[in-house]
Every structure is written in structure tokens, then in C-alpha cells.
Amino acid sequence: MPLQNQRRENSKMNRWLCPPEGEADVVLDTDAYNEVDDQFAIAYLLQSVPKLRTKAIYAAPFWNERSSSPEDGMEKSYEEIYRLLKLMGRDEVPVFRGSTRYLPSETEAVISPAAEDLGTRAMHYSPEWPLYVVAIGAITNIASALLLYPQIKDRIVVVWLGGHALSYQDNYEFNLYQDIAAARIVFGCGVPLVQLPCQGVVGAFTLSREDLKNWFCGTKLGEYLSGNTLELMDQRGFGPYASKVIWDVTAVAWLLDREGHMMDSRLIPSPIPEYDHHWGFSSRRHLIRYVTMIHKNELMEDLVKKLNQPV
């Protein structure tokens, strides 16, 4: 790309890759049953009105000890999303099933209600008024939507918690390694992208047993979230003084952090996830926003305040 055109594109990216000034429309893509932090993120998003307006939630596939296949993980996530919405009295938020499998290649989409909804929904937005897509699981649904509806690239901003820090020893991260082809599409296609790396950055955002008992008690929502987390910690053999990473809320927090109190970030040329679980680099790539540090105290204060508000 000629230097003048590259500067023009970078200027556009810089404008898009800042938290929204006013209110914003958001869709959330989540593997909600995979862990316990997705539920925190869903609740944090829904409790952040009127700044963030949740337009839809998509169930993402996952496959680990809590599911028998990517499709089973997606179905369990779909059910968990509904459970939380019912608990919060937010049944009006539409929920869509996502992909039943990962991308077979970088040119083949997996058609699903979630990918179709994102593609058609995003067509009602524009570069001046984008739809924010918060993704906290394997990014299959979003990559599929971009393959099916390439024109939405300039109508959405993707905020993804995935991959490890660029300086980390490898890039073998759960959300990323499940569907590297999908991640390569999202990092490579030029869609405005905010990345929150896991190990090396977001891993600093944790809750201890005492935090969970002291800060999330007295409401049905808080008891559900803390109870889920404490149960998982017991199942996984966490000691009495151990803390649990609550990664996923940070992706929602980026949209709320207009003043930069909750995290630091910078613009970098987009890296590319390689199939050998490392990053590939080129200074000629378009810019993305890369989060470099989480300010735990400031983010925790906002999270606790909002999750203890009446639902």
C-alpha cells in the first residue's frame, strides 16, 4: 500500500479504536458455560446501561472438560446465557445459537443463526456509528460473519479477549487455539480490532475467595456469580488463599474506559496468529489497538459497584 494511503487508513483506525464517546450498541459473543468469568462479563454488560445497549448475545462453541464437542459447548453456553438473563429479568435480549464446529479453512464460513444475525444486523450501522462486537470465546462466529458479509468490516468494531501477550513464551491460548483460522481472518482482514491478551496482561485481573464472599453477597445475582466461581475453584483444587482470574469482564470494560483509568493500550501493526502457536509480525499491516495493562483497582471498583446495583 502506498505510504499516503497507509497513513489515511491508520488515521481511520485510530478514530475507530477508541472507546465510544457516548452511548453505544453492543453484541456479545460468549462461550458462557466454558468458565465462570463469562457470566460476570454478561452481567457487567447488562448493568452498564445506558452507556452500553445490549442488542444481542451469541453462543460461541468450545470444547474442553465441560463439553463433549464444540457443538455441545455452544448449546450449553446458549442455555447458560438464558439462565443468567432470566435471573436478571432481561429475557427481552435476543440470544442466538452460534457455530457447531470451527472453521474448516480461512475461506469457508460456518453458517449459524449468530453469524447471520451479526451480518444482517451490522448492515444497519456505518463507519460513523459502528456496532461494537465484544467477543470472549473462540472467534468463529465473528469470522464467519465477516466471510459471509464482507461489507460489515467497516461497520463494526471487534473487541476480543484472545491470544497471549506478544512477549509471552507462546500463543497457545484457549480462545485462540480452538480456531486459529478464524483468528487469522479477524486479525488479517482489516476490521477495526481491539485485542486484550490473556497471559501477560489480562491475567492480572483476579478475585480471591474473600473478595467473592465480601463483595458479591446479598443479591441473587452476586450469589449466583460468586457461588459458581467458588464451586469451580473447589472442583479444580484451588487452595484457601488462591485467586481466580476473571478475564472476560475486561473486554466489556474497554468500552467503558473512555478516560483510560481502567487499562493502558497502544496502537500496533496487527500481528497474525500462526498455526505453530506463535505470533507473526509485519510493520506493513494495518493498526489494531493492543491492551498492555489492566488497572485492577479501578476496574474492580466499577465492576463491584455495577454488579451490586438492583437488576
Secondary structure, DSSP 8 states (H G I E B T S, - for coil): --HHHHHHHHHHHHHHTS--SS-EEEEEEE-TTT-SHHHHHHHHHHTTTTTEEEEEEEE----STT-SSHHHHHHHHHHHHHHHHHHHT-TTS-EE---SS--SBTTB----HHHHHHHHHHTT--SSS-EEEEE-S--HHHHHHHHH-GGGGGTEEEEEE-S--TTSS----HHHHTTHHHHHHHHHS---EEEE-TTTTGGG-EEEHHHHHHHS-SSHHHHHHHHHHHHHHHHTT--TT-EEE-TTHHHHHHHH-TTSSSEEEEEEE--EE-TTSSEE--TTS-EEEEEEEE-HHHHHHHHHHHHTS--
